[in-house]
Amino acid sequence: MDLNLKDKVIVVTGGSKGIGLAISQILVEEKAVPFIIGRNKPSIMDTAKNIEKSGGKVGYAFAELTDPEQCKNAIESVVKQFGRIDGLVNNAGVNDGVGLEEGSYEEFVSSLHKNLIHYYLMAHYALPMLKKSKGAIVNIGSKASETGQGGTSGYAAANGGRNSLTREWAVELLPYAIRVNAVIVAECFTPLYQKWINTFPDPEKKLKSITDKIPFEKRMTEAREIASTVAFLMSDVSSHTTGQLVFVDGGYTHLDRSL
């Protein structure tokens, strides 16, 4: 199926690692142009080189997304390089473990900046170009907004905000034919997830205890499965889909755990 994404310029925050990298790669396969924004210069440069070696097109800008001015400058870089923005994937963030009991006011607010506020900033600054292209926004979210996790108040609150902004923007941007959806992730195996698993005394046992609770095929979601859904929601194939929270999680969040 042709998603009709050829030559469309799609901003992907955190697009050089984990789920973001998979999104960038899928977009290249669909002949789109991912524009990667983030702070990890070596990772972004490596990703850009690999995309160009494969014959794909890519753009990038370095930005600390907790800084509003750097967010604005990054979007201006997209416009300067390509003259258009056809889509925005808000993906960057980190489960930073800022809890209620052990956390502080400063840490909680910092977590919101790392995980939510730049979602607003990127959409705000990209909006004039998205209006011209009648583009789309996809926000990446987490099951933490639905299930809770314990010890991660900042991240959970941020993801609740991501869900709410998805539906709020879907309403606000109706007059401009801009669609806004979210892809909600539960247990997706990435290098960062592997690093977390390795902190346990018996990593394999810990991983099995998690996968045993995933209803569909008792396995982790693959980053590529998340990315494929993002590409679909970014494309004309999903032209009448907006304001939706799409759970790509093997049924983890909503199916009966007794399964």
N, C-alpha and C positions, 0 to 999 in steps of 0.2 A: 504493500500500500504506500503510495506517495503521500507524504505528509505536507508537501508543498512548502518546505522550509528553505529551499535553495536560496542562498545569498541573503537570507534574513539575519540581521545582526541581533544577537541575544546576549544580554549581560548576565553573567553567572558569578555571583559572589562566592569566594572560596572554591573556585572552579578548577583547582589544580590538585586537589587531594580528596580521597574518599569518595563520597557520593557526588560531590561537585565535579571531580575528575570524570566520573562515569557519565555525568550529564554533558560535560564538554565533549567527550568522545562520541556519544550518541548524536549530538547535534552535528558534529563534523561528518559522521556517516550519512546524515540526512542532508548534507551539502549546505548546512547553515554555517554561520560565522560566530562562534562563541567569543565573547569579550570577557576575559577573566579579570576579576578585581579582587585583590587581597594583599596581604602584607608579606607573605612568604616568597621573597624574590627568587631564591634558587628553584623552588618547586614550580613557580609560575613559568620561569624561563625554560626549565626542562620540559614542561608540558607543551609550551608553545613550540619548541624545537621539534618535539615528536609529532605534533600535529602538522607542522609545515613539511616534515620529512615524508609524511604519509600523503602529501598533496593537498591537505586541507588549508583553509584560511582561518586565522585566529588574530585576535587583538588582546591587549592586556594593559592594565595600569596598576601601579602599586599604591595601596591605600590602607591606612589604619582606620577601620570602619567605625571605631568609636569616636572618631574626630569628624564632626559635621563638615568642616571645610574640605577635608580630604575626600569625603564622599562626593561633595559637589564637584571638586576638581576631577575626580575619576569619571564622572558622567560627562563632564565637558570634554574629557579625552576621547570618549567614545564618539561623540558628535564631531570632534575635530578630525578623527581618523577616518570615520565611515559616513558621517553626515546623516545618520539615521539610527534609530533604536526600534526594533520590532518586538522585543520581548525582554522581560526581566525575570530572572530566577533568583530569589532571595534564599540563599542556602547557608551562608557562613554562620557559624555559631559554635558554642562549646558547652557541654554539660559540666559545669565548673564546681558542682557540689557545694553551693552556698545554701546551707540549711537554716532552719528556724532557730534551732537550739545553739548551734555552734557559729552561725554566721553573724554578721554585723550589718548595720545600716549601710555603711560604705560599700561593703561587699555585695549586698543585695542590689543597690543602685548600679554598681559596676556590672553586675551580671545582666541587668536589663539593657545596659548600653551594648554589651557584647552580643546579646541574643535577640533583641527586639527593636531597639530604637533605630538601628541602621536599616532595618526593613522599611521603616517609615521614610527615612532620609533618602534611600535609594529610589523608592517609588516616587517621592515628592520631586526629586531633581530630574528623574527620567520622564515624568508625566508629559511635559510639553511635546517631546518626541513621540511618545506612545500615542498621544492624541492624533498626531499626523499619520501614523502608520496603522491606527486602530489595532494596536498590539495587544499583548497578553502578559499577565503577571502570574507567576507560580511561586507560592511561598512553601518552603520546606518546613514541616513541623514534626512534632514528636508525640508519641503516646503519653508522655509525662503530663500533657495537658488534660488527658482523659482519665488516666488511671492513677495518677500520683506515682511517686517512686520512693519518697523518703529521703531526707537530707539534701534536697535540691530545689529549695523554694524559688530561687532566682530563675532557674531554667524552666521550671514548671510554669511560673507566672508568665515568663516571656512567651512560652509556647501557647498558653491560653490567649495571650495578646495576639499572637500570629493568627490564630484561628478567627478571633473576633475581627481583626483588621481585614482578613480575607473576605469576610461577608460584608463588612462595612464598605470596603472599596468596591466590591461587586455592585453594590447599590449606587454608590456615589458616581461610579464611572459608566453606568448604563448609557447616559446620553452620548458618550463618546465611543460606544461599541468596543470598549476595552473589557475583556474578560479577565476575571481574577479567581484563581482556584488555589487549593493547597494540597500537597501530598504529605500524608502523615506516616512517619516511619516508626517502627517498633524496634525489632532486633535485626539490624543490618550489619553484616560483617565487613568491617573496614580495617585498615592498619591501626587506626586509633582504638577501635574496639578490641583488636588483638592485644594492644598494649595494656588495656585495662584488664583483660582476661589474665594476662601474664602476671598481674599483681597478686593473684591468689596462690595459695600453697600448692594446689592441684588444679592447674588451668583446664585440663581436659575434663575433669569431673565437673568443674564449675560450668564450662560450656555446655556439657551434656544436660545439666540441670536446667539450663535455659532453653535449649532446643527441644527438650522433651515437653515443654509447655507451649510450643508453637503448633497449633492444630494442623496446618496444612503441611504435610510431608515431614513434620518434625525437623525442620531445618531453618537456618537463618535466611532472611531475605538478602538477595544479592543486590549490590549497588546498581548493577545494570538494569535490574527490574524496576528500581525507583526511577532511574534515568529514562527508561522507555515510557513510563507513565507521564513524566514531565514533558517529554517531546510530544506526546499525544495531546496533552493539555495546552501546549504552546501552539499547536498546529490548527489549521482550518478544519481538520477532521473532527475536532471537538467544538465546532463553531457555535453550538447552542448550549454549551456547558459553562456555567459561571456560578460563583458563590459556593462551590462544593469543596468539602473536605474528603479527599480520596485516600482511604487507608490501604497502603500497599504493605501488608504485614503478615500474610499467611493466616489471617483470622485471629491474630494474637490479641488484639484489643477488645473485640466484641464477642467472639464465640465463647461458649461455655467452657471454662477451664477443665471441667471434668472430662472433656473430650480427649 
